[in-house]
Amino acid sequence: MIQRKTRWALAPWSATDEENAKKLASHLGLPPLVAKLLVKRGFDEIGTAERFLRGGVEHFHDPYLLRGMKEAVERIRQAAAHNEKIRIYGDYDADGVSSTSLLVHLFRALNYEFDYYIPHRALEGYGLNKKAIKLAADEGVRLIVTVDTGISAVDEIAYAGELGIDVVVTDHHEPPEQIPNACAVVNPKQENCDYPFKGLAGVGVAFKLAHALLERPPLEWADIASLGTIADLMPLKDENRILVRYGLERLRSQPSVGFRALAEAGGIELEAITSTGVAFGMAPRINAAGRLDHAKRAVELLTTEDYDNAILAAISLDSLNKERQRVVESIVKEAEQLWQMKTAEAEASGIASPPVIVLAGEGWNVGVIGIVASKLLERNYKPVIILGIDEKTGMCKGSARSIEGFDLHAALTACDELLDHYGGHQAAAGMSLHRDRLQELEQRLGTLASEWLSADDWIPKTAVDLMCSVNEATLETIAELSQLEPFGMGNPSPRLLFQGAELADRRTIGKDSKHLKLSLGSGRPLLDGIGFSMGILAEGLRPGSKVDVIGELSINEWNGQRKPQLQLHDMHFDPTAEMFPEREDFGKVYQQLKQLGQAQLSGLNERIAKQSGLSLVIVELMLDVFEELAFIERSNGMMSAASSPQKRDLAASERYRSAKEQYEASRMSVAGH
């Protein structure tokens, strides 16, 4: 038996859904599978579905619907008219770098007098700080325009005012109760903002500022906007979807000098770049600058027009990213060892391991601890907090990642007296506290997790869009699935359930037989399935079996051939879970064997299965039972049916009883699940 690794959550499907899908397929010329997926994602009307699939620049919202945009544009234009020095104040992550870079391009195009400033992650931390504001005043800056930051900087913006500096805030983070007294605050999430889409990234807000200043959508910088939007895990819906689609098209056809250099240094094929390629190929290299060095390196790459400078910057970022990977690997190894020690101590004491993983280490780079937390969550599926300890002060800076059902922000709020600072949301958070409070924090969070989470919450969940048949997985349909791209947050690549798919073949591939390759279906063509790091499952599978698999469809191109392929995410196989054969089925197969009299064993099971319509697994079970009851004999490569067998009940066979009991237990288990 191969057990599923996760809880499978199949979205419900109604008769109304079916009817809406048929209408979409008919009116928009879509394959049924694509139409069904649109319905499942909430686009069940022809108008909304067509906009989702084909929406363009005409569907960008008016930037002046953003509260504060009018005041922001007026103050920036005033600064330009009076030759006031403007400073762009950004952030060190990929969204902040993208936002800063976009405004650099904008202000350069408008011939403004400006520069930019991004704080150092380790030395200054996130957001506006008074030292940086004093530096700006000393250097003659009269207007600061923030990007991807500033919404919480009440004291810092007040201090800027005391020094004669106005501040325009553009941000997308959740606003606090008190909004800074800036000359303009642009944030779609602030109160009394009528902007229809709240999911913009920081670079999305910067794009809207550029839209307002230029009086047109600046599609020439959509590539930069798509980078920040994807990297910051914003929902790829509404404007974000349009923006990212334009950005990807630009990366493929008209990449800037910086993106060309980044692709060359990272081995990224721009001609076929997707949102996944941006997320896992480009964003980590851009982020590496702020994590290990200074984010200005990444801004220089995205804003230079000189290829020699660009390739040097890109190579530098690629090296930093490799160093980041080494640092992460080292900390993950140390953290896993600490966790194993904790679990061993708990086991020795006869208690359960802590429900929440809280681990801290001296010298752990706080620029990468969020990645470390994510990796430990993947391995252990528990809420995780990883903290770096300052050896001199004992202060810890931490990053947390959570599982579904455990609200990190709410949990940290319940422990706020232990923390110096904290912030975040349900799934991710950051905090600082003294090392003396770590043990109590772990205990308090563990208690909350035990109270808030049910037994099911501790099992990872896989959301499944639809059930699908092997026959539906054609090259034509898979090609049409690309209409749903770009995939990402809010619009994930479709995950499909192939239930009871017949296994035609299975084998292991790759170094040390690490990966699994399946052939699914009966007849031709078959659907290939590839399961990375799933090679160990091959031994438990038998051709002819019925398997349940979840995966994502794609097209595999190799040696000029194009074939449908399913990338496997999870699998379930229970040889006893197929419909247990009735006594009549046993009787029909035995009559076939009697008619044969004698037959070679080679190919016999397949022959019987084809004639009877039963699976190979069931046929093998039947022959085992017949042999045990002395109805047939198998020896020397031959099967011989007994001419006058003693009449015996099937239940007299231990093999029959055992299989029947397993089947009943399996059915009870499925019903309970």
C-alpha positions as CSV (number, residue, x, y, z in Angstrom):
1,M,0.0,0.0,0.0
2,I,1.1,3.5,-0.7
3,Q,-0.5,6.1,1.6
4,R,-1.2,9.7,0.5
5,K,1.2,12.1,2.2
6,T,-1.4,14.9,2.5
7,R,-5.1,15.5,3.0
8,W,-6.7,15.8,-0.4
9,A,-9.2,18.6,-0.5
10,L,-11.2,18.2,-3.8
11,A,-13.2,21.3,-4.6
12,P,-17.0,20.6,-4.8
13,W,-18.6,20.5,-8.3
14,S,-22.3,21.0,-8.8
15,A,-24.8,20.7,-11.7
16,T,-24.8,24.5,-11.9
17,D,-21.0,24.5,-12.2
18,E,-21.3,21.9,-15.0
19,E,-23.8,24.1,-16.9
20,N,-21.6,27.2,-16.5
21,A,-18.6,25.4,-17.8
22,K,-20.5,24.2,-20.9
23,K,-21.5,27.9,-21.6
24,L,-17.9,29.1,-21.3
25,A,-16.6,26.3,-23.5
26,S,-19.2,27.1,-26.2
27,H,-18.9,30.9,-26.2
28,L,-15.2,31.2,-25.7
29,G,-14.1,28.2,-27.7
30,L,-12.4,26.4,-24.8
31,P,-11.7,22.8,-24.0
32,P,-14.0,21.4,-21.3
33,L,-11.2,21.1,-18.8
34,V,-10.1,24.8,-19.2
35,A,-13.7,25.9,-18.9
36,K,-14.2,23.9,-15.7
37,L,-11.1,25.4,-14.2
38,L,-12.3,28.9,-14.9
39,V,-15.6,28.1,-13.1
40,K,-13.7,26.7,-10.1
41,R,-11.7,29.9,-9.9
42,G,-14.8,32.0,-9.7
43,F,-15.0,33.1,-13.4
44,D,-18.3,31.5,-14.1
45,E,-19.7,34.3,-16.3
46,I,-18.7,34.9,-19.9
47,G,-17.7,38.5,-19.3
48,T,-15.5,37.9,-16.2
49,A,-13.9,34.8,-17.8
50,E,-13.1,36.7,-20.9
51,R,-11.5,39.5,-19.0
52,F,-9.5,37.0,-16.9
53,L,-8.2,35.3,-20.1
54,R,-7.8,38.3,-22.4
55,G,-7.8,41.5,-20.2
56,G,-5.4,44.1,-21.4
57,V,-4.2,47.7,-20.8
58,E,-7.7,49.0,-21.1
59,H,-8.5,47.2,-17.8
60,F,-6.0,49.0,-15.7
61,H,-7.8,51.1,-13.1
62,D,-7.6,54.9,-12.9
63,P,-4.6,55.6,-10.6
64,Y,-6.4,58.6,-9.2
65,L,-8.9,56.2,-7.5
66,L,-6.0,55.6,-5.0
67,R,-6.5,57.9,-2.1
68,G,-3.6,60.3,-1.8
69,M,-2.5,60.0,-5.5
70,K,-3.6,63.5,-6.4
71,E,-1.6,65.0,-3.6
72,A,1.4,62.8,-4.3
73,V,1.5,63.8,-8.0
74,E,1.1,67.5,-7.1
75,R,3.9,67.4,-4.5
76,I,6.3,65.5,-6.8
77,R,5.6,67.9,-9.7
78,Q,6.1,70.8,-7.4
79,A,9.5,69.5,-6.4
80,A,10.4,69.0,-10.0
81,A,9.3,72.6,-11.0
82,H,11.4,74.1,-8.2
83,N,14.4,71.8,-8.8
84,E,14.1,70.4,-5.3
85,K,16.2,67.3,-4.7
86,I,14.1,64.1,-4.4
87,R,15.2,60.9,-2.7
88,I,13.6,57.6,-3.4
89,Y,13.6,55.6,-0.1
90,G,13.2,51.9,-0.7
91,D,13.5,48.5,0.9
92,Y,16.0,45.7,0.5
93,D,13.8,42.8,-0.7
94,A,13.0,42.1,-4.3
95,D,9.7,44.1,-4.1
96,G,11.6,47.1,-2.6
97,V,14.4,46.8,-5.2
98,S,11.9,46.6,-8.0
99,S,9.9,49.6,-6.7
100,T,13.1,51.7,-6.3
101,S,14.3,50.7,-9.8
102,L,11.0,51.6,-11.4
103,L,11.0,55.1,-9.9
104,V,14.6,55.5,-10.9
105,H,13.6,54.9,-14.5
106,L,10.6,57.2,-14.1
107,F,12.4,60.1,-12.5
108,R,15.3,59.7,-15.0
109,A,12.8,59.8,-17.9
110,L,11.2,63.0,-16.4
111,N,14.6,64.6,-15.8
112,Y,14.1,65.1,-12.1
113,E,16.9,65.8,-9.7
114,F,16.9,62.7,-7.5
115,D,18.8,59.9,-6.0
116,Y,17.8,56.8,-4.0
117,Y,18.5,55.2,-0.6
118,I,17.9,51.7,0.6
119,P,18.8,50.9,4.3
120,H,21.2,48.1,5.1
121,R,19.3,45.0,6.3
122,A,21.7,44.1,9.1
123,L,22.9,47.6,10.1
124,E,19.7,49.6,9.8
125,G,16.8,47.2,9.5
126,Y,13.5,47.7,7.8
127,G,11.9,51.0,7.0
128,L,12.6,54.7,7.5
129,N,15.1,55.5,10.2
130,K,16.1,58.9,11.7
131,K,19.8,58.6,10.9
132,A,19.0,58.1,7.3
133,I,16.5,61.0,7.4
134,K,19.2,63.3,9.0
135,L,21.6,62.3,6.3
136,A,19.0,63.2,3.6
137,A,18.6,66.7,5.2
138,D,22.3,67.2,5.4
139,E,22.6,66.4,1.7
140,G,19.9,68.9,0.7
141,V,17.0,66.5,0.1
142,R,13.6,68.3,0.3
143,L,11.3,65.5,-0.7
144,I,11.4,61.8,0.2
145,V,9.2,59.4,-1.9
146,T,9.0,56.0,-0.1
147,V,8.4,52.8,-2.0
148,D,7.3,49.5,-0.4
149,T,7.7,51.1,3.1
150,G,6.6,54.1,5.2
151,I,3.0,53.3,6.2
152,S,4.0,52.7,9.9
153,A,6.8,55.4,10.1
154,V,4.8,57.9,12.2
155,D,7.7,59.1,14.3
156,E,10.3,59.1,11.5
157,I,8.1,61.1,9.1
158,A,7.3,63.6,11.9
159,Y,11.1,63.9,12.4
160,A,11.6,64.5,8.6
161,G,9.1,67.4,8.9
162,E,11.1,68.9,11.7
163,L,14.1,68.9,9.4
164,G,12.2,70.5,6.5
165,I,11.7,67.4,4.4
166,D,8.3,66.5,3.0
167,V,7.4,62.8,2.6
168,V,5.2,61.1,0.0
169,V,4.5,57.5,1.2
170,T,3.7,54.8,-1.3
171,D,3.3,51.4,0.3
172,H,1.1,48.3,0.2
173,H,1.5,46.9,3.7
174,E,-1.3,46.7,6.2
175,P,-1.8,50.2,7.7
176,P,-1.6,50.7,11.5
177,E,-4.3,52.6,13.4
178,Q,-2.3,55.8,13.2
179,I,-1.2,56.9,9.7
180,P,1.9,59.1,9.3
181,N,1.3,62.8,8.8
182,A,2.9,62.9,5.4
183,C,2.0,65.3,2.6
184,A,0.6,62.3,0.8
185,V,0.0,58.6,1.6
186,V,-0.8,56.2,-1.2
187,N,-1.8,52.7,-0.1
188,P,-4.8,50.8,-1.5
189,K,-5.4,49.2,1.9
190,Q,-5.8,52.4,3.9
191,E,-9.3,53.4,5.1
192,N,-11.6,55.4,2.8
193,C,-9.6,54.3,-0.3
194,D,-11.9,53.4,-3.1
195,Y,-9.4,51.7,-5.3
196,P,-11.0,48.5,-6.5
197,F,-8.0,46.2,-6.2
198,K,-6.2,45.9,-2.8
199,G,-3.6,43.3,-3.8
200,L,-0.9,45.5,-5.4
201,A,2.7,44.9,-4.5
202,G,4.9,47.8,-3.5
203,V,6.1,48.0,-7.1
204,G,2.5,47.9,-8.2
205,V,1.8,51.1,-6.2
206,A,4.9,52.6,-7.7
207,F,3.7,51.6,-11.2
208,K,0.4,53.4,-10.5
209,L,2.3,56.5,-9.4
210,A,4.2,56.3,-12.7
211,H,0.9,55.8,-14.5
212,A,-0.4,59.1,-12.9
213,L,2.7,61.1,-13.6
214,L,3.1,60.0,-17.2
215,E,-0.7,59.9,-17.8
216,R,-0.4,56.5,-19.3
217,P,0.5,53.0,-18.1
218,P,4.3,52.7,-18.3
219,L,4.4,49.2,-19.9
220,E,8.1,49.7,-20.7
221,W,8.7,48.9,-17.0
222,A,6.2,46.1,-16.7
223,D,9.1,43.6,-16.5
224,I,10.4,45.3,-13.3
225,A,6.8,45.5,-11.9
226,S,6.3,41.8,-12.6
227,L,9.5,40.9,-10.8
228,G,8.4,42.6,-7.6
229,T,4.8,41.4,-7.8
230,I,5.8,37.7,-8.2
231,A,8.7,37.8,-5.7
232,D,6.4,39.4,-3.0
233,L,3.8,36.6,-3.5
234,M,1.0,38.9,-4.4
235,P,-2.2,37.4,-5.9
236,L,-2.0,37.2,-9.7
237,K,-5.5,38.5,-10.1
238,D,-7.0,41.7,-11.5
239,E,-4.3,44.3,-12.3
240,N,-1.5,42.1,-11.1
241,R,-2.4,39.4,-13.6
242,I,-2.4,42.0,-16.5
243,L,0.8,43.6,-15.2
244,V,2.7,40.3,-14.9
245,R,1.5,39.1,-18.3
246,Y,2.8,42.2,-20.0
247,G,6.0,42.0,-18.0
248,L,6.6,38.4,-19.0
249,E,6.0,39.3,-22.6
250,R,8.5,42.1,-22.4
251,L,11.1,39.8,-20.8
252,R,10.7,37.3,-23.6
253,S,10.7,39.8,-26.5
254,Q,12.4,43.1,-25.3
255,P,14.4,42.4,-22.2
256,S,16.3,45.3,-20.7
257,V,20.1,45.2,-20.4
258,G,19.9,44.3,-16.7
259,F,17.5,41.4,-17.2
260,R,19.5,40.1,-20.2
261,A,22.6,40.1,-18.0
262,L,20.8,38.4,-15.1
263,A,19.5,35.7,-17.3
264,E,22.9,35.1,-18.8
265,A,24.6,34.9,-15.4
266,G,21.9,32.6,-14.0
267,G,21.4,30.3,-17.0
268,I,17.8,31.5,-17.5
269,E,16.1,31.2,-20.9
270,L,14.3,34.4,-21.4
271,E,12.5,33.3,-24.6
272,A,10.4,30.9,-22.5
273,I,10.4,32.6,-19.1
274,T,7.3,32.1,-16.9
275,S,6.2,33.4,-13.6
276,T,7.8,30.3,-12.1
277,G,11.1,31.2,-13.7
278,V,10.9,34.6,-12.3
279,A,10.1,33.3,-8.8
280,F,12.8,30.7,-8.6
281,G,15.4,32.0,-11.0
282,M,15.4,35.8,-10.9
283,A,13.9,36.8,-7.5
284,P,16.4,34.8,-5.3
285,R,19.4,36.5,-7.1
286,I,17.8,39.9,-6.6
287,N,17.0,39.1,-3.0
288,A,20.6,37.8,-2.3
289,A,22.0,41.4,-2.5
290,G,19.9,42.6,0.4
291,R,20.4,39.4,2.4
292,L,24.2,39.2,2.3
293,D,25.5,42.5,1.1
294,H,23.5,45.7,0.1
295,A,20.4,45.9,-2.1
296,K,21.8,48.8,-4.1
297,R,23.8,46.2,-6.1
298,A,20.4,44.8,-7.4
299,V,19.1,48.3,-8.2
300,E,22.3,49.1,-10.1
301,L,21.7,46.0,-12.2
302,L,18.0,46.8,-13.0
303,T,18.7,50.5,-13.8
304,T,22.0,50.4,-15.8
305,E,22.1,50.9,-19.6
306,D,25.6,49.6,-19.9
307,Y,25.9,45.9,-20.6
308,D,29.4,45.5,-19.2
309,N,28.3,47.0,-15.9
310,A,25.2,44.9,-16.0
311,I,27.0,41.6,-16.5
312,L,29.4,42.4,-13.7
313,A,26.6,43.2,-11.4
314,A,24.7,40.0,-12.5
315,I,27.7,37.8,-11.9
316,S,28.1,39.4,-8.5
317,L,24.4,38.7,-7.6
318,D,24.7,35.1,-8.8
319,S,27.7,34.6,-6.6
320,L,25.9,36.1,-3.6
321,N,23.0,33.8,-4.3
322,K,25.3,30.8,-4.3
323,E,26.8,32.0,-1.0
324,R,23.2,32.5,0.3
325,Q,22.4,28.9,-0.5
326,R,25.5,27.7,1.3
327,V,24.6,29.8,4.4
328,V,21.1,28.6,4.4
329,E,22.2,25.0,4.0
330,S,24.6,25.4,7.0
331,I,22.0,27.0,9.2
332,V,19.3,24.4,8.2
333,K,21.7,21.6,9.2
334,E,22.4,23.2,12.6
335,A,18.7,23.9,13.2
336,E,17.7,20.4,12.3
337,Q,20.3,19.0,14.8
338,L,18.9,21.3,17.5
339,W,15.4,20.1,16.7
340,Q,16.3,16.4,16.8
341,M,17.9,17.0,20.2
342,K,14.7,18.6,21.4
343,T,12.5,15.8,20.2
344,A,14.9,13.2,21.6
345,E,14.8,14.9,25.0
346,A,11.0,15.1,24.9
347,E,10.8,11.4,24.0
348,A,13.2,10.5,26.8
349,S,11.0,12.4,29.2
350,G,7.9,10.6,28.0
351,I,6.3,13.8,26.6
352,A,5.3,14.9,23.1
353,S,7.8,17.1,21.1
354,P,7.0,20.8,21.1
355,P,4.1,21.8,18.9
356,V,5.9,24.9,17.7
357,I,9.5,24.8,16.6
358,V,11.5,27.6,18.2
359,L,15.2,27.5,17.5
360,A,17.9,30.1,17.9
361,G,21.7,30.3,17.3
362,E,24.5,32.7,17.6
363,G,25.9,33.9,14.3
364,W,22.9,32.8,12.3
365,N,22.5,35.4,9.5
366,V,19.2,37.2,10.1
367,G,19.0,37.9,6.3
368,V,18.3,34.2,5.5
369,I,16.4,32.9,8.6
370,G,13.1,33.3,6.9
371,I,14.2,30.8,4.2
372,V,15.5,28.5,7.0
373,A,12.1,28.6,8.7
374,S,10.3,27.7,5.5
375,K,12.6,24.7,4.9
376,L,12.0,23.4,8.4
377,L,8.3,23.9,8.0
378,E,8.4,21.8,4.8
379,R,10.2,19.0,6.6
380,N,8.3,18.9,9.8
381,Y,4.9,20.6,9.1
382,K,4.8,22.6,12.3
383,P,4.9,26.4,12.9
384,V,8.5,27.5,12.9
385,I,10.4,30.4,14.4
386,I,14.1,30.7,13.6
387,L,16.1,33.4,15.4
388,G,19.6,34.8,15.2
389,I,21.2,35.8,18.5
390,D,23.4,38.8,19.0
391,E,26.2,37.4,21.1
392,K,27.0,40.7,22.8
393,T,23.5,41.9,23.7
394,G,21.6,38.7,23.9
395,M,18.9,40.2,21.6
396,C,17.3,37.9,19.0
397,K,15.8,38.7,15.6
398,G,13.5,36.1,14.3
399,S,11.5,35.1,11.3
400,A,8.4,32.8,11.5
401,R,6.4,30.7,9.1
402,S,3.2,28.9,9.9
403,I,0.9,26.1,8.8
404,E,-2.7,26.5,7.8
405,G,-4.9,27.1,10.9
406,F,-2.3,28.7,13.1
407,D,-2.4,32.5,12.9
408,L,1.1,33.7,13.7
409,H,0.2,37.3,14.2
410,A,-2.6,36.4,16.6
411,A,-0.3,34.1,18.5
412,L,2.4,36.7,18.8
413,T,-0.1,39.3,19.9
414,A,-1.1,36.9,22.7
415,C,2.6,36.8,23.7
416,D,3.3,40.5,23.1
417,E,4.7,41.1,26.6
418,L,7.6,38.8,25.8
419,L,8.5,40.6,22.6
420,D,10.3,43.9,21.9
421,H,8.8,44.2,18.4
422,Y,6.8,42.0,16.1
423,G,4.7,42.2,12.9
424,G,3.4,40.1,10.1
425,H,0.3,38.2,9.2
426,Q,-1.2,34.7,9.5
427,A,1.5,32.8,7.6
428,A,4.7,34.8,8.2
429,A,6.0,37.1,10.8
430,G,9.1,38.7,12.3
431,M,9.9,39.6,15.9
432,S,12.7,40.6,18.3
433,L,13.1,39.6,21.9
434,H,15.8,38.8,24.5
435,R,17.2,35.3,24.5
436,D,16.1,34.8,28.2
437,R,12.5,34.8,27.0
438,L,12.8,32.2,24.3
439,Q,11.8,29.2,26.5
440,E,8.7,30.9,27.7
441,L,7.8,32.0,24.2
442,E,8.1,28.4,23.0
443,Q,5.9,27.1,25.8
444,R,3.3,29.8,25.3
445,L,3.1,29.3,21.5
446,G,3.0,25.5,22.0
447,T,0.0,25.9,24.3
448,L,-1.8,28.1,21.8
449,A,-1.1,25.6,19.0
450,S,-2.5,22.7,21.0
451,E,-5.6,24.7,21.8
452,W,-6.2,26.1,18.3
453,L,-5.3,23.2,16.0
454,S,-7.3,20.0,15.5
455,A,-5.7,16.6,14.7
456,D,-6.3,17.2,10.9
457,D,-4.6,20.5,11.0
458,W,-1.2,18.8,11.6
459,I,-1.5,17.0,8.3
460,P,-0.5,19.0,5.2
461,K,-3.4,19.6,2.8
462,T,-3.3,19.5,-1.0
463,A,-6.0,21.5,-2.7
464,V,-7.3,19.8,-5.8
465,D,-9.1,21.7,-8.5
466,L,-10.8,18.9,-10.4
467,M,-11.0,15.2,-11.2
468,C,-9.6,14.5,-14.6
469,S,-9.4,11.4,-16.9
470,V,-6.3,10.3,-18.8
471,N,-8.2,10.7,-22.0
472,E,-8.7,14.5,-21.3
473,A,-4.9,15.0,-20.9
474,T,-4.2,15.7,-24.6
475,L,-1.5,17.9,-26.0
476,E,-4.2,20.3,-27.3
477,T,-5.9,20.6,-23.9
478,I,-2.6,21.1,-22.1
479,A,-1.6,23.8,-24.6
480,E,-4.9,25.6,-23.9
481,L,-4.2,25.5,-20.2
482,S,-1.5,28.1,-20.8
483,Q,-4.4,30.6,-21.2
484,L,-4.8,30.5,-17.5
485,E,-1.2,31.7,-17.0
486,P,0.6,33.4,-15.4
487,F,0.4,31.0,-12.4
488,G,1.3,32.0,-8.9
489,M,-0.3,33.2,-5.7
490,G,-4.1,33.4,-6.1
491,N,-3.9,31.6,-9.4
492,P,-1.9,28.4,-8.9
493,S,-1.1,25.9,-11.6
494,P,-4.1,23.5,-11.8
495,R,-3.8,20.4,-9.6
496,L,-5.8,17.5,-11.0
497,L,-6.8,14.2,-9.5
498,F,-6.7,11.2,-11.7
499,Q,-8.7,8.7,-9.7
500,G,-8.5,5.0,-10.4
501,A,-6.1,5.5,-13.3
502,E,-4.8,2.2,-14.7
503,L,-1.0,1.8,-14.3
504,A,0.4,0.5,-17.5
505,D,4.0,0.6,-16.4
506,R,6.4,2.0,-13.8
507,R,10.1,2.3,-13.5
508,T,12.8,4.4,-11.7
509,I,15.0,6.9,-13.4
510,G,17.8,9.3,-12.5
511,K,20.9,8.9,-10.3
512,D,20.4,6.1,-7.6
513,S,16.9,5.5,-9.1
514,K,15.7,8.5,-7.2
515,H,12.8,9.4,-9.4
516,L,9.6,7.6,-10.4
517,K,8.2,7.4,-13.9
518,L,4.7,6.1,-14.6
519,S,2.7,5.3,-17.7
520,L,-1.0,5.8,-17.0
521,G,-4.0,4.6,-19.1
522,S,-5.0,1.7,-21.2
523,G,-4.3,1.5,-24.9
524,R,-2.7,4.4,-26.7
525,P,-1.6,7.1,-26.1
526,L,-0.5,6.8,-22.5
527,L,0.1,9.6,-20.0
528,D,3.6,9.8,-18.6
529,G,3.9,10.7,-14.9
530,I,7.1,11.9,-13.3
531,G,7.5,11.9,-9.5
532,F,10.7,13.6,-8.3
533,S,12.3,11.9,-5.3
534,M,9.5,9.3,-5.4
535,G,11.5,6.4,-6.8
536,I,11.2,4.4,-3.6
537,L,7.5,3.9,-4.4
538,A,8.1,1.8,-7.5
539,E,8.5,-1.4,-5.6
540,G,5.0,-1.1,-4.2
541,L,3.3,-0.7,-7.6
542,R,2.2,-3.3,-10.1
543,P,1.2,-2.8,-13.7
544,G,-2.5,-3.2,-14.1
545,S,-3.3,-1.7,-10.8
546,K,-5.6,1.2,-10.2
547,V,-3.9,4.3,-8.7
548,D,-5.0,7.7,-7.5
549,V,-2.6,10.4,-8.4
550,I,-2.5,14.2,-8.0
551,G,-0.3,16.3,-10.3
552,E,0.1,19.2,-12.7
553,L,-0.1,18.7,-16.5
554,S,2.6,20.0,-18.8
555,I,4.1,19.2,-22.2
556,N,7.4,17.3,-22.2
557,E,9.6,18.2,-25.3
558,W,12.5,15.8,-26.0
559,N,14.3,15.0,-29.2
560,G,11.8,16.8,-31.2
561,Q,8.8,15.0,-29.7
562,R,6.1,16.5,-27.6
563,K,4.1,14.4,-25.1
564,P,1.7,15.1,-22.3
565,Q,3.3,14.7,-18.9
566,L,1.9,14.8,-15.3
567,Q,4.2,16.0,-12.6
568,L,3.2,14.0,-9.6
569,H,2.6,15.6,-6.2
570,D,1.0,12.8,-4.3
571,M,-0.2,9.2,-4.8
572,H,-2.4,6.7,-3.2
573,F,-2.4,3.0,-4.0
574,D,-4.3,0.3,-2.1
575,P,-4.3,-3.1,-3.8
576,T,-7.3,-4.1,-1.7
577,A,-9.3,-0.9,-2.4
578,E,-10.4,-1.9,-5.9
579,M,-13.9,-3.4,-6.1
580,F,-13.6,-6.8,-4.5
581,P,-14.6,-9.5,-7.0
582,E,-18.0,-11.2,-6.6
583,R,-18.2,-15.0,-6.4
584,E,-19.6,-14.8,-9.9
585,D,-16.4,-13.2,-11.1
586,F,-14.4,-16.0,-9.5
587,G,-16.6,-18.5,-11.3
588,K,-16.3,-16.9,-14.7
589,V,-12.5,-16.8,-14.5
590,Y,-12.3,-20.4,-13.3
591,Q,-14.4,-21.4,-16.3
592,Q,-11.9,-19.7,-18.6
593,L,-9.1,-21.6,-16.9
594,K,-10.9,-24.9,-17.3
595,Q,-11.5,-24.3,-21.0
596,L,-7.8,-23.6,-21.4
597,G,-6.9,-26.8,-19.5
598,Q,-3.2,-26.0,-19.7
599,A,-1.4,-22.8,-20.5
600,Q,1.9,-21.1,-20.2
601,L,2.1,-18.8,-17.2
602,S,3.9,-16.2,-19.2
603,G,1.2,-13.7,-20.3
604,L,-1.6,-15.7,-18.8
605,N,-2.6,-13.0,-16.2
606,E,-2.8,-10.4,-18.9
607,R,-4.8,-12.7,-21.2
608,I,-7.3,-13.4,-18.4
609,A,-7.5,-9.8,-17.4
610,K,-8.3,-8.7,-21.0
611,Q,-10.9,-11.3,-21.5
612,S,-12.6,-10.7,-18.1
613,G,-12.2,-7.0,-17.9
614,L,-10.7,-7.4,-14.4
615,S,-7.4,-5.8,-13.3
616,L,-4.2,-7.7,-13.1
617,V,-4.2,-7.3,-9.4
618,I,-7.6,-9.0,-9.1
619,V,-6.6,-11.8,-11.6
620,E,-3.5,-12.5,-9.6
621,L,-5.5,-12.7,-6.4
622,M,-7.9,-15.2,-8.0
623,L,-5.2,-17.4,-9.2
624,D,-3.6,-17.4,-5.8
625,V,-7.0,-18.5,-4.3
626,F,-7.5,-21.2,-6.9
627,E,-4.1,-22.6,-6.3
628,E,-4.6,-22.7,-2.6
629,L,-7.9,-24.5,-3.0
630,A,-6.2,-26.9,-5.4
631,F,-8.4,-25.8,-8.4
632,I,-5.3,-25.2,-10.4
633,E,-1.6,-26.0,-10.2
634,R,1.2,-23.7,-11.2
635,S,4.6,-25.2,-11.8
636,N,7.5,-25.3,-14.3
637,G,6.1,-22.3,-16.1
638,M,2.7,-23.8,-16.8
639,M,-0.8,-23.6,-15.4
640,S,-2.9,-26.7,-15.2
641,A,-6.6,-26.7,-14.3
642,A,-7.7,-29.6,-12.1
643,S,-10.1,-31.9,-14.1
644,S,-12.3,-32.9,-11.1
645,P,-11.5,-30.6,-8.1
646,Q,-13.0,-31.1,-4.7
647,K,-15.8,-28.7,-4.1
648,R,-14.7,-26.1,-1.6
649,D,-16.0,-22.7,-0.5
650,L,-13.9,-19.6,-1.5
651,A,-13.8,-18.6,2.2
652,A,-11.8,-21.7,2.9
653,S,-8.8,-19.9,1.3
654,E,-6.7,-17.9,3.8
655,R,-5.6,-15.7,0.9
656,Y,-9.3,-15.0,0.0
657,R,-10.2,-14.2,3.7
658,S,-7.1,-12.0,4.2
659,A,-7.8,-10.0,1.0
660,K,-11.5,-9.6,1.9
661,E,-10.6,-8.4,5.4
662,Q,-8.1,-5.9,4.0
663,Y,-10.7,-4.6,1.5
664,E,-13.4,-4.1,4.2
665,A,-10.9,-2.3,6.5
666,S,-9.8,-0.1,3.6
667,R,-13.4,0.8,2.8
668,M,-14.0,1.7,6.4
669,S,-10.9,3.8,6.5
670,V,-12.0,5.7,3.3
671,A,-15.4,6.2,4.7
672,G,-13.9,7.6,8.0
673,H,-11.6,9.9,6.1
